[in-house]
Amino acid sequence: GSANKNIGEAFLLVWKLPEETTFEKDGQVELNKSHFEVQLNADMALFSFLKTIAKINKLSHILAYRNHAELNARMPDYAIRMGFGLHMGWAIEGAIGSNFKIDASYLSPNVNISSRLEAATKQYGVHILVSGEVVDLMSSRVKAYMREIDIVTVKGSVRPIKLHTVDLDVGSLQEIADKYASWGSKEKQHKRAANSKRLLAKIRANKVSTGHVFAHSRDLQKMRASIDKEFPKQFEQGYKAYIAGEWKTAYPEFQKALKLKPGDGPCVTLCNFLDSLNLIKPSYWNGYRALTEKQLSQIISPIEFSSKK
């Protein structure tokens, strides 16, 4: 992927699919979801975010900001944290601006959805939210890392979107020094680009699979080692009841899940939502809800993000 631009304190990153992954049908451009490059991009886009999450929670020069006196005076217990939203879809690519300033950018409701997912990481108390459209493109081994946590509509769209996350315990990572700390910025960029190119070449040559890359990532192993193996099953029981509108069944199941993973953001968020309606399903319930700005500000999640992506 490539960084396109920053929007306030957020960044827009783009993964462009090769032209051979699309085809025309009845005058419409369709995506060949079974194409290898489509699956590769979906899997490795997620992996790049997971590696970023690991690095900002283990590299000593980043963790040092937690002990910065001036920052802590203004924001007690300061820490650099980022939220990530990952979605896929069409976009218009081009130059936008005036005679005074021109930017290359992307226009699409799909860009807006990605932004909404990133913002919603605060509400759900998670590091990353991935739409069902992306998860549907992933390989089966990578899909196994995903947990579906809600179905929502976001501002600017009426289409329900499935939300998924990856359960991570960043506190299990050990602090280390960046091995490229003494390198110049261009040197580091070239080295990391070369490493990425080499890994992608191995995957395309079928020497390793994306599933193998995930399974053998030490950072990912450490961030998931402490998660109770029974937790996903328990959460799923409550989640299925929640989607079905059986809220008096869902609520105690979520409470059981919280005993296995105390403070779980999605559990807390859904329990708060059910509480707000007294566990009574409204007549308009169709298995999803609208994710509004009001909900973002009112619902307290167990993780507060002081910085974001």
C-alpha positions as CSV (number, residue, x, y, z in Angstrom):
1,G,0.0,0.0,0.0
2,S,0.9,3.7,-0.2
3,A,0.2,6.7,2.0
4,N,-1.9,9.1,0.0
5,K,-2.4,12.1,2.4
6,N,-3.1,13.1,5.9
7,I,-6.6,14.4,6.9
8,G,-6.2,16.2,10.2
9,E,-4.7,13.6,12.5
10,A,-5.6,10.7,10.2
11,F,-3.9,9.2,7.2
12,L,-5.4,7.8,4.0
13,L,-3.5,4.7,2.8
14,V,-4.4,3.0,-0.5
15,W,-3.9,-0.5,-1.9
16,K,-4.5,-0.5,-5.7
17,L,-5.5,-3.7,-7.3
18,P,-4.1,-4.7,-10.7
19,E,-6.3,-4.2,-13.7
20,E,-6.3,-8.0,-14.4
21,T,-8.4,-8.5,-11.2
22,T,-11.4,-6.8,-12.7
23,F,-13.7,-7.7,-15.6
24,E,-16.7,-6.1,-17.3
25,K,-20.2,-7.6,-17.0
26,D,-23.4,-6.0,-18.3
27,G,-21.6,-2.7,-18.7
28,Q,-20.4,-2.8,-15.1
29,V,-16.8,-3.3,-13.8
30,E,-16.8,-6.3,-11.4
31,L,-14.0,-7.6,-9.2
32,N,-12.7,-11.2,-9.6
33,K,-12.8,-12.1,-5.9
34,S,-11.0,-15.4,-6.5
35,H,-8.0,-13.7,-8.2
36,F,-4.8,-14.4,-6.2
37,E,-3.8,-10.7,-6.1
38,V,-7.1,-9.8,-4.5
39,Q,-6.7,-12.2,-1.7
40,L,-3.0,-11.2,-1.3
41,N,-3.9,-7.5,-1.0
42,A,-6.6,-8.2,1.6
43,D,-4.4,-10.5,3.7
44,M,-1.3,-8.3,3.6
45,A,-3.1,-5.0,4.1
46,L,-4.3,-6.4,7.4
47,F,-0.9,-7.8,8.3
48,S,0.7,-4.4,7.7
49,F,-1.6,-2.8,10.2
50,L,-1.0,-5.5,12.7
51,K,2.8,-5.0,12.4
52,T,2.3,-1.2,12.8
53,I,0.2,-1.8,16.0
54,A,3.0,-4.1,17.3
55,K,5.8,-1.6,16.6
56,I,4.1,1.4,18.3
57,N,3.7,-0.7,21.4
58,K,7.1,-2.2,21.6
59,L,9.8,0.1,20.1
60,S,11.6,2.0,22.9
61,H,11.8,5.4,21.1
62,I,8.0,5.4,20.7
63,L,7.3,4.1,24.3
64,A,9.6,6.9,25.6
65,Y,6.8,9.4,25.0
66,R,4.8,7.7,27.8
67,N,7.4,9.2,30.3
68,H,7.5,12.7,28.7
69,A,6.9,15.1,31.5
70,E,5.2,17.9,29.5
71,L,2.9,15.5,27.7
72,N,1.8,13.8,30.9
73,A,1.2,17.2,32.5
74,R,-1.3,18.0,29.8
75,M,-2.6,14.5,29.2
76,P,-2.0,12.2,32.2
77,D,-1.0,8.6,31.3
78,Y,-0.2,9.7,27.8
79,A,0.5,7.0,25.2
80,I,0.6,6.9,21.5
81,R,-2.2,4.7,20.2
82,M,-3.7,4.4,16.7
83,G,-7.0,3.2,15.4
84,F,-7.2,1.6,12.0
85,G,-10.2,1.2,9.6
86,L,-9.9,-1.1,6.6
87,H,-12.5,-1.2,3.8
88,M,-12.5,-1.9,0.1
89,G,-14.4,-0.6,-3.0
90,W,-14.1,1.6,-6.0
91,A,-12.8,5.1,-6.0
92,I,-12.1,7.9,-8.5
93,E,-8.4,8.7,-8.6
94,G,-7.3,12.1,-9.8
95,A,-5.9,15.5,-9.2
96,I,-8.1,17.7,-7.1
97,G,-7.6,21.4,-6.2
98,S,-7.0,24.8,-7.8
99,N,-4.3,26.8,-9.6
100,F,-2.8,27.4,-6.1
101,K,-2.8,23.8,-4.8
102,I,-3.4,20.5,-6.4
103,D,-3.4,17.1,-4.6
104,A,-3.7,13.6,-6.0
105,S,-6.5,12.0,-4.1
106,Y,-9.4,9.5,-4.2
107,L,-13.1,10.3,-4.2
108,S,-15.6,7.7,-3.1
109,P,-18.2,6.8,-0.5
110,N,-15.8,3.9,0.3
111,V,-13.2,6.3,1.5
112,N,-15.7,7.8,3.8
113,I,-16.6,4.3,5.2
114,S,-12.9,3.7,5.9
115,S,-12.8,6.9,7.9
116,R,-15.9,6.0,9.8
117,L,-14.4,2.6,10.7
118,E,-11.3,4.2,12.0
119,A,-13.3,6.6,14.1
120,A,-15.4,3.8,15.5
121,T,-12.4,2.0,16.9
122,K,-12.7,4.4,19.9
123,Q,-16.3,3.3,20.5
124,Y,-15.5,-0.4,20.4
125,G,-12.3,-0.1,22.3
126,V,-10.3,-2.0,19.6
127,H,-7.2,-1.3,17.6
128,I,-8.6,-2.1,14.2
129,L,-12.0,-2.5,12.5
130,V,-12.2,-4.4,9.2
131,S,-15.4,-4.4,7.0
132,G,-17.0,-7.6,5.9
133,E,-16.2,-6.7,2.3
134,V,-12.5,-7.0,3.1
135,V,-12.9,-10.2,5.2
136,D,-14.8,-11.9,2.4
137,L,-11.7,-11.5,0.2
138,M,-9.2,-13.0,2.7
139,S,-7.8,-16.5,2.7
140,S,-9.4,-19.0,5.0
141,R,-6.4,-19.1,7.3
142,V,-6.4,-15.3,7.8
143,K,-10.1,-15.2,8.2
144,A,-9.7,-17.4,11.3
145,Y,-8.1,-14.4,13.1
146,M,-11.1,-12.2,12.6
147,R,-14.0,-11.7,15.1
148,E,-17.3,-10.3,13.8
149,I,-18.5,-7.8,16.4
150,D,-21.4,-5.8,14.9
151,I,-23.5,-5.0,11.9
152,V,-24.0,-1.3,11.4
153,T,-24.8,1.5,8.9
154,V,-22.5,4.5,9.0
155,K,-23.2,8.2,8.3
156,G,-23.5,8.7,4.5
157,S,-24.5,5.1,3.8
158,V,-27.6,3.0,4.2
159,R,-26.0,-0.3,3.4
160,P,-25.3,-2.5,6.5
161,I,-21.6,-3.3,7.0
162,K,-20.3,-6.2,9.1
163,L,-17.6,-5.1,11.5
164,H,-14.7,-7.4,12.3
165,T,-11.6,-7.0,14.6
166,V,-8.5,-9.0,15.6
167,D,-8.2,-9.6,19.3
168,L,-4.8,-8.3,20.5
169,D,-3.1,-7.9,23.9
170,V,-0.4,-5.3,23.1
171,G,0.6,-5.3,26.8
172,S,2.2,-8.7,26.2
173,L,4.9,-7.2,23.9
174,Q,8.4,-6.7,25.3
175,E,10.1,-3.3,24.7
176,I,12.9,-3.4,22.3
177,A,15.1,-0.9,20.4
178,D,14.5,-0.2,16.7
179,K,17.3,-2.1,14.9
180,Y,17.2,0.6,12.3
181,A,17.3,3.5,14.8
182,S,20.7,4.8,13.7
183,W,19.8,4.7,10.0
184,G,18.7,7.7,8.0
185,S,15.0,8.0,7.1
186,K,15.6,7.2,3.4
187,E,17.9,4.3,4.3
188,K,15.2,2.8,6.5
189,Q,12.5,3.4,3.9
190,H,14.6,1.6,1.2
191,K,15.4,-1.3,3.6
192,R,11.9,-1.9,4.7
193,A,10.6,-1.6,1.1
194,A,13.2,-4.2,0.0
195,N,12.1,-6.5,2.8
196,S,8.4,-6.2,1.8
197,K,9.3,-6.8,-1.9
198,R,11.2,-9.9,-1.0
199,L,8.4,-11.3,1.2
200,L,5.8,-10.6,-1.5
201,A,8.0,-12.3,-4.1
202,K,8.1,-15.5,-2.0
203,I,4.3,-15.5,-1.6
204,R,3.8,-15.0,-5.3
205,A,6.3,-17.7,-6.1
206,N,4.2,-20.0,-3.7
207,K,7.2,-20.5,-1.4
208,V,5.2,-19.4,1.5
209,S,1.5,-18.5,2.0
210,T,0.0,-15.5,3.7
211,G,-1.4,-17.9,6.3
212,H,2.1,-19.0,7.0
213,V,3.3,-15.4,7.4
214,F,0.5,-14.7,10.0
215,A,1.2,-18.0,11.9
216,H,4.9,-17.4,12.2
217,S,4.7,-13.7,13.1
218,R,6.3,-13.5,16.6
219,D,4.5,-10.2,17.3
220,L,1.1,-11.6,16.4
221,Q,1.8,-14.8,18.5
222,K,2.7,-12.7,21.5
223,M,-0.3,-10.3,21.2
224,R,-2.7,-13.3,21.0
225,A,-1.1,-15.7,23.4
226,S,-3.0,-14.5,26.5
227,I,-6.5,-14.6,24.9
228,D,-8.7,-17.3,26.5
229,K,-9.5,-19.9,23.8
230,E,-13.1,-20.1,25.1
231,F,-13.7,-16.4,24.7
232,P,-14.5,-16.3,21.0
233,K,-17.0,-19.1,21.4
234,Q,-18.7,-17.4,24.3
235,F,-18.8,-14.0,22.6
236,E,-20.3,-15.7,19.5
237,Q,-23.2,-17.1,21.5
238,G,-24.1,-13.7,22.7
239,Y,-23.5,-12.1,19.3
240,K,-25.8,-14.5,17.5
241,A,-28.6,-13.8,20.0
242,Y,-28.0,-10.0,19.6
243,I,-28.3,-10.1,15.8
244,A,-31.4,-12.3,16.1
245,G,-33.0,-9.8,18.4
246,E,-33.0,-12.1,21.4
247,W,-31.5,-9.5,23.6
248,K,-32.5,-10.9,27.0
249,T,-30.5,-14.0,26.0
250,A,-27.6,-12.0,24.5
251,Y,-26.9,-9.8,27.5
252,P,-26.0,-12.5,30.0
253,E,-23.9,-14.3,27.3
254,F,-21.9,-11.1,26.8
255,Q,-21.5,-10.8,30.6
256,K,-20.1,-14.4,30.6
257,A,-17.7,-13.4,27.8
258,L,-16.5,-10.4,29.9
259,K,-15.5,-12.8,32.7
260,L,-13.2,-14.5,30.2
261,K,-11.8,-11.3,28.7
262,P,-12.5,-8.4,31.2
263,G,-12.9,-5.0,29.6
264,D,-13.5,-6.4,26.1
265,G,-14.5,-3.3,24.1
266,P,-17.1,-4.9,21.8
267,C,-18.8,-6.6,24.7
268,V,-18.9,-3.4,26.7
269,T,-20.2,-1.4,23.7
270,L,-23.0,-3.9,22.9
271,C,-24.0,-4.3,26.5
272,N,-24.2,-0.5,26.8
273,F,-26.4,-0.4,23.7
274,L,-28.7,-3.1,25.0
275,D,-28.9,-1.4,28.3
276,S,-29.9,1.9,26.6
277,L,-33.0,0.1,25.2
278,N,-33.7,-1.9,28.4
279,L,-33.0,-5.1,26.5
280,I,-36.2,-4.6,24.5
281,K,-35.8,-5.1,20.8
282,P,-37.4,-2.2,18.8
283,S,-40.0,-3.1,16.2
284,Y,-37.7,-1.8,13.4
285,W,-34.8,-4.1,14.3
286,N,-33.5,-5.9,11.3
287,G,-30.2,-7.3,12.7
288,Y,-28.2,-4.1,12.4
289,R,-28.1,-0.6,13.9
290,A,-27.0,2.9,12.9
291,L,-23.7,4.0,14.1
292,T,-24.1,7.7,14.9
293,E,-21.8,10.4,16.1
294,K,-24.0,10.7,19.2
295,Q,-23.2,7.1,20.1
296,L,-19.5,7.7,19.6
297,S,-19.5,10.5,22.2
298,Q,-21.9,8.9,24.7
299,I,-20.6,5.3,25.0
300,I,-17.5,4.9,27.1
301,S,-15.1,2.3,25.9
302,P,-12.3,0.8,28.0
303,I,-9.6,2.2,25.8
304,E,-9.0,5.9,25.2
305,F,-7.0,6.7,22.1
306,S,-4.8,9.8,22.3
307,S,-3.6,9.6,18.7
308,K,-5.0,7.8,15.7
309,K,-4.3,6.6,12.2
